[in-house]
Amino acid sequence: MKTILIVDDKLSALRMLADYLTENGFRTVTASNGREALFVSRHERPDLVLLDIMMPEMDGFEFLRQFRKERSTPVIMLTARVDETDKVVGLELGADDYVTKPFGMAELVARIRAVLRRVSEPVPTPDVLRAADVILDKQTHGVQVGERKVELTPSEFDLLAVLMTTPGQVFNRTQLLERLKGDLFENVERTVDVHIRNLRAKLEPDPAHPRYILTVFGVGYRFSAEEPAP
């Protein structure tokens, strides 16, 4: 049984979400702010976090900053804000998806299942991808650049796996969105740019001049298979 950590400062929302998710076969734990959520996550080790943004003491953005230093557990933001900038900020901090309030409970459960399925579904061969001096191991969810190990969120890992499966192939943003989220995800193409920027910050020696994930202007992105210069 998968455990969902629900983080929201409104008691009525916590109860409603907990009851509905429990009825749909999940185990739930709750927290009313980001500080409490960090404590709960360390003890309960949830499989996924549902995260409200506007909360006292520690808001959702600050929780995400701290949480991503410790774990790569998938996070779905629950936000009443309609400004795309807020959504992009959350994705930059490592969120895997977001749902805008008000939302349908059935849709929320579908998104939860989709994210969990991406993380846990059996991985087709090859299990280990190598391109340039980057190694991606799907079995262990590990990534290594040269001798350096890199920690990625589930969405960042999935995106890198797509690019590394066929080095040199150019993927446009729509293709990458479909590979990442499927039909459930709201097609905001900036999402891909955010994840690419995050990946470059973690992989590249100089993110401003990438050697691995290259931009094909007017088209999309590709992974370079060329060996880096010594």
N, C-alpha and C positions, 0 to 999 in steps of 0.2 A: 504494500500500500504506500503510495507516494504521500509525502508530507509537504503541505503548503503553508508557508509563513505569510500571514496577512498583516499588513502594517497600515493602520489608519487611526487617526485620532478621534473619529466619530464612533462611539460605542454601537449605535444602531447599524452602521455599515459593517462593523466587525462581525456582529451577530448574524446579520443577513448573509454575508459572504460565507461565514463559517458553516452555518446551517445548510446552505445550498451545496457547498462543496462536499460536506460530509454526506449529504444525501446522494451525491454523485460518486461516492467511493473513495474520497480523499480523506486523509488525516489532516487536521488543521491545528495550527498554533497561531497565537496572535500577539501583537504589540501595538501600543498606542503612539509611539514616536520612534524616531530613528535610533536614539540611544538605547531604548529598551529592545528594539529589534536586533541590534548588534549582540546584546547579551543573549537573547533567545536563540539567535542563529548559531552562536558558538556552542550552545548546549543541545539544541534540537537537530542541528544539521539538516535543514529542510532541503527538499529536492527542487523547490521553486519558490520565489518570493513574489507576492503581489504587493506593490509598493505605492502608497499614496504620496503625493509630493508635498502638499501644504500641511505641515504639522508643527507643533510647538517643540521646544528644546532642541531637536535636531530634525531638520526637514529631510525629504526624500533624497534630494540631491547630495546632501552631506553624508547621509547614510550610505549612498551608493559609492561615494568616494572612498569611505572607510572600508566598506564591505569588499570592494574589488581588490583591496590590498591583501585580503585574507582568502577569498574564495571566488571561484568562477561560476557558481550556481546561477542558473538562468533567473532573470528578473523581468517581470512585466510591470510597467508603470501604469498606475491608475490616475489619470489627470483630468481635472475639470477645465484646464486651460486649453484654449483653442489655438493659441499662438504656436506656429510651427517651430519657432526658435526654442521654446521650452522643451519640445519633444526632441529636437536635435541635441540640446544640452544633455538630456537624459541618455540618449544613444551614445554621445561622446564619452559619457562617464561609464558606459558598459552595460546599459539596459539592452535587453534582447527584443523587446516589443513594447507597445503601449496600447492602452485602451482609453478612449476619451469618454468621460462621464457626460450624460447618462449612457449606460450601456446595457445591452440585454444579457441576462445571466447565461443563457444558452451559448451566446457568442463567446463570452468570457471563458466558459468551460472548454469550448472548441479550441480557443487560442492556447489555453493551458495545455491541453492534450497535444496540440501541434508542436509546441515548444519542447515538451517532455519527450515526444516521439523523436524529434530531431536529435536530442541529446543521447537517447538510449537505444535507438533502433539499430539492428545489426548492420555492420559496415561491410559493403562489398569489397572484394579484393581489387587492387592491391591495398594492403593495410598500411604499407609504408610508402610515402611519396618522397622522392628526392629530386630537387632541381637547384641548380647552382650549388651553393653550400648550405641550403636549407633542407632539413629533414622533418617531415610531418608523419607522426605515427597515430593512425586512427584507433588502434587498439588501446593505447595508453593515454590518448588525447594529449600527446606531448609534441612540442615543437622545439627544434634546435637550430640555431644559426651558427655554423662553425662549431665551436666548443661551448657556446652560450645557450642555455635553456631559456625559453620564452614562455611566459604565462599568457594565455589568450582566453577571452570569454567564449562561450559556445558559438555565438554568431560570428565572431572574428575567426574562430577555428574553421567553421563551415565555409566561410568565404575564401579563406586561404586554400582550403582543400579543393574547392572548385577551380581556382586559378592554377593550382599546381598539378591538377590532374592532366591538363593539356597545356604545358608551357608553350608560350608563343601565340596561343589562340587568343583573339580579342573577344571579350565579352562586353556587351553594352549593359547599361544599368538595369534595364528591364529584365534581361536574362538573369542577371545576378540576383535581383530581387526575387524572381520566381524560384531560383534555386534555394534562396535563404528562407523565404517565408511562405511560398505557395500562394494560393488564392485568398487566404484569410488576411494577409497583411495589407494594410492600406498603402497603396503604391506611391510612396514619397521617395522620389529618386535621390534626394539628398541623403537618405539613409545610407545608401551605398557609399557615397563620398565620405560620410562620417566614419564608417567602418574601415574604409581604405586609409583614411588619415590615422586612425588608431593603429592599424596594422603597421603602417610605415614607421610610426613613432616607436613601436616595439621591435621591429625587425631591422630597419635600415640603420647603418652606421651614421648616415646623414639624411634624415627624412626630407630635407629640402631638395636633395639631389638623389632620388631613389635609384637603386641598382637592381632591385628585385621586382617590385610592383610598379609597372610603368603605365603612364597615361598615354592613350592614343587619342589625341585631341579630336573632338567632334564625334567620337565613337564610344570609347569606354576604357577598359583596363586589360592588361595582360601581364602574365608572369614571365620574366626573362629567364631563360635557361642557360644564359652565358655564365661561365665561371667568372667570379669576381677577380679583378686584378690583384696580384700579390702585394 
